[in-house]
Amino acid sequence: MKSPAATVSRRQFLQTAAVAGAVISAPMIVPARVFGANERILTGHIGLGGQGNSNLRKFTNQAAALCDVDSGHLARAMKTTADRGRDCAAFADYRKLLERKDIDAVVISTPDHWHAKTVVDACDAGKHVYCEKPLSLTIAEGRKMVEAARSNKRIVQTGSQQRSSSNFRYACELVRNGRIGKLQEVHVGIARTNHPFKTSPPPDSTPPAELDYDLWLGPAPERPYNEKRVHYNFRFFWDYSGGQMTNWGAHHIDIAQWGMGTDDSGPIAVEGTAKFHPQMWHEVTESCRIRYTYPSGVVMTVGQQQPDISMGTKFIGDKGTIFVDRGKLTSDPGDIIQQPIADDEIHLYNSSDHHGNFLDCIASGELPICDVEIGHRSATCCHLGNIAVRLGRKITWDPAAEKIQGDEEASALSDRPYRQPWTLG
Ligand SMILES: NC(=O)c1ccc[n+]([C@@H]2O[C@H](COP(=O)([O-])OP(=O)(O)OC[C@H]3O[C@@H](n4cnc5c(N)ncnc54)[C@H](O)[C@@H]3O)[C@@H](O)[C@H]2O)c1
């Protein structure tokens, strides 16, 4: 079912946009053709590996252009869309796709090291953006992505799709309405590193003919090609990703932030320990246990499955607990999760379709459920955890100034140089 925004009239749109302007800062300029039907929004898809194909299926009625630096992945996606009756243009370089004036929005499902550059360039080219989680590779990138969205008045939805699932929303509403009393702790369980490669790595080699490896690397440091560093495996190397901390933290820490009501702020101190397994050839943490202290005094602990932590998000108050994961919602006492949220209580943003919400917001001018600022703040929590365990010491964070306090080495890890000629903003 379409949300009301999908059938908004031009007059309603202008009224809504004027209201949204209080947040977005000015009415948005939206091409006339997007009024009335999400199907008339045209999308370009950048990155067509595992998640890119999943996203493509969600935008079957909008897809008009496809881009991947791997011609094999591109050909597969072209076939998928052709089989569904969509005649898409194919691109090897996303900058050419962004030149297409008829494309309203882009869907970015590249490895993480490309998210910031493609989001900023897309916003500058006037496109709205659905960008996969984790939003950024570094904290500094995330802030530039927010600025690009705001200065260009573009809708940017982060792909942390748990926000559009009723279980997660209801759990957070119960917490925010005090059903477990005063919130004291949050436990967040993330996956262990699942690197499929456990013995000696294959030798570096020449990149396969179908892959433009230089463009795959983009702003990441130059290094010889190795099949176990690209396509899915990028997750296990700092140059391209933050490991399971950012991969799963962008889901479950994101829900913790929602339940705590800290979508526009974050922790003030981060400390913890991690295990690294270089003999398994990956660089990111194998497992970790990280403690975040929030200004409210709430402590969030993030780690892999342990007796006190399960995959998902557990809120612990002085009168009860609520645990939520995909397909799971439990509470103690058990009847907490039977209680309706009354009309006069806090109701959180209600979306049941993450991709549809993005399209609706393009038409309405309203902020999407996982707006770029929210995605940036959740990713920041993940990055701070990685910085703390990589350096092995406590990090003090100022969430208002978005600065690490009194630690130059840690501050340096909140940004990173881009390989020339790539620059950001
Ligand atoms: N929301 C979710 O639940 C979810 C699930 C899985 C993955 N993801 C996210 O999706 C992203 C991609 O993950 P994946 O597992 O699909 O990776 P993948 O390696 O399977 O796919 C990435 C694709 O991007 C392409 N690519 C790389 N650089 C490019 C560029 N400059 N221009 C165009 N294409 C480029 C690659 O060739 C590849 O086809 C990651 O950020 C990941 O965290 C999200």
PDBQT file of the ligand as one rigid body, heavy atoms in Angstrom, charges set to zero:
ROOT
HETATM    1  N1  LIG A 501      21.243  -3.214   4.310  1.00  0.00    +0.000 N 
HETATM    2  C1  LIG A 501      21.714  -4.452   4.429  1.00  0.00    +0.000 C 
HETATM    3  O1  LIG A 501      21.145  -5.299   5.123  1.00  0.00    +0.000 OA
HETATM    4  C2  LIG A 501      22.979  -4.833   3.697  1.00  0.00    +0.000 A 
HETATM    5  C3  LIG A 501      23.270  -6.187   3.449  1.00  0.00    +0.000 A 
HETATM    6  C4  LIG A 501      24.449  -6.480   2.748  1.00  0.00    +0.000 A 
HETATM    7  C5  LIG A 501      25.307  -5.465   2.351  1.00  0.00    +0.000 A 
HETATM    8  N2  LIG A 501      25.002  -4.167   2.629  1.00  0.00    +0.000 N 
HETATM    9  C6  LIG A 501      25.909  -3.077   2.222  1.00  0.00    +0.000 C 
HETATM   10  O2  LIG A 501      25.931  -2.997   0.809  1.00  0.00    +0.000 OA
HETATM   11  C7  LIG A 501      27.224  -2.574   0.367  1.00  0.00    +0.000 C 
HETATM   12  C8  LIG A 501      27.731  -3.574  -0.673  1.00  0.00    +0.000 C 
HETATM   13  O3  LIG A 501      27.900  -4.829  -0.068  1.00  0.00    +0.000 OA
HETATM   14  P1  LIG A 501      27.879  -6.184  -0.944  1.00  0.00    +0.000 P 
HETATM   15  O4  LIG A 501      27.914  -7.298  -0.028  1.00  0.00    +0.000 OA
HETATM   16  O5  LIG A 501      26.754  -6.071  -1.922  1.00  0.00    +0.000 OA
HETATM   17  O6  LIG A 501      29.274  -6.042  -1.716  1.00  0.00    +0.000 OA
HETATM   18  P2  LIG A 501      29.692  -6.653  -3.122  1.00  0.00    +0.000 P 
HETATM   19  O7  LIG A 501      31.164  -6.656  -3.177  1.00  0.00    +0.000 OA
HETATM   20  O8  LIG A 501      28.940  -7.913  -3.370  1.00  0.00    +0.000 OA
HETATM   21  O9  LIG A 501      29.111  -5.591  -4.176  1.00  0.00    +0.000 OA
HETATM   22  C9  LIG A 501      29.676  -4.307  -4.348  1.00  0.00    +0.000 C 
HETATM   23  C10 LIG A 501      29.553  -3.980  -5.839  1.00  0.00    +0.000 C 
HETATM   24  O10 LIG A 501      29.980  -2.622  -6.045  1.00  0.00    +0.000 OA
HETATM   25  C11 LIG A 501      30.776  -2.606  -7.221  1.00  0.00    +0.000 C 
HETATM   26  N3  LIG A 501      31.595  -1.409  -7.197  1.00  0.00    +0.000 N 
HETATM   27  C12 LIG A 501      32.740  -1.143  -6.513  1.00  0.00    +0.000 A 
HETATM   28  N4  LIG A 501      33.155   0.108  -6.757  1.00  0.00    +0.000 NA
HETATM   29  C13 LIG A 501      32.257   0.644  -7.614  1.00  0.00    +0.000 A 
HETATM   30  C14 LIG A 501      32.145   1.918  -8.249  1.00  0.00    +0.000 A 
HETATM   31  N5  LIG A 501      33.035   2.903  -8.053  1.00  0.00    +0.000 N 
HETATM   32  N6  LIG A 501      31.118   2.138  -9.096  1.00  0.00    +0.000 NA
HETATM   33  C15 LIG A 501      30.205   1.150  -9.340  1.00  0.00    +0.000 A 
HETATM   34  N7  LIG A 501      30.262  -0.068  -8.775  1.00  0.00    +0.000 NA
HETATM   35  C16 LIG A 501      31.273  -0.296  -7.917  1.00  0.00    +0.000 A 
HETATM   36  C17 LIG A 501      31.545  -3.906  -7.187  1.00  0.00    +0.000 C 
HETATM   37  O11 LIG A 501      32.093  -4.247  -8.433  1.00  0.00    +0.000 OA
HETATM   38  C18 LIG A 501      30.458  -4.869  -6.711  1.00  0.00    +0.000 C 
HETATM   39  O12 LIG A 501      29.699  -5.371  -7.803  1.00  0.00    +0.000 OA
HETATM   40  C19 LIG A 501      28.099  -2.496   1.613  1.00  0.00    +0.000 C 
HETATM   41  O13 LIG A 501      28.186  -1.158   2.034  1.00  0.00    +0.000 OA
HETATM   42  C20 LIG A 501      27.351  -3.319   2.629  1.00  0.00    +0.000 C 
HETATM   43  O14 LIG A 501      27.567  -2.927   3.962  1.00  0.00    +0.000 OA
HETATM   44  C21 LIG A 501      23.850  -3.844   3.276  1.00  0.00    +0.000 A 
ENDROOT
TORSDOF 0
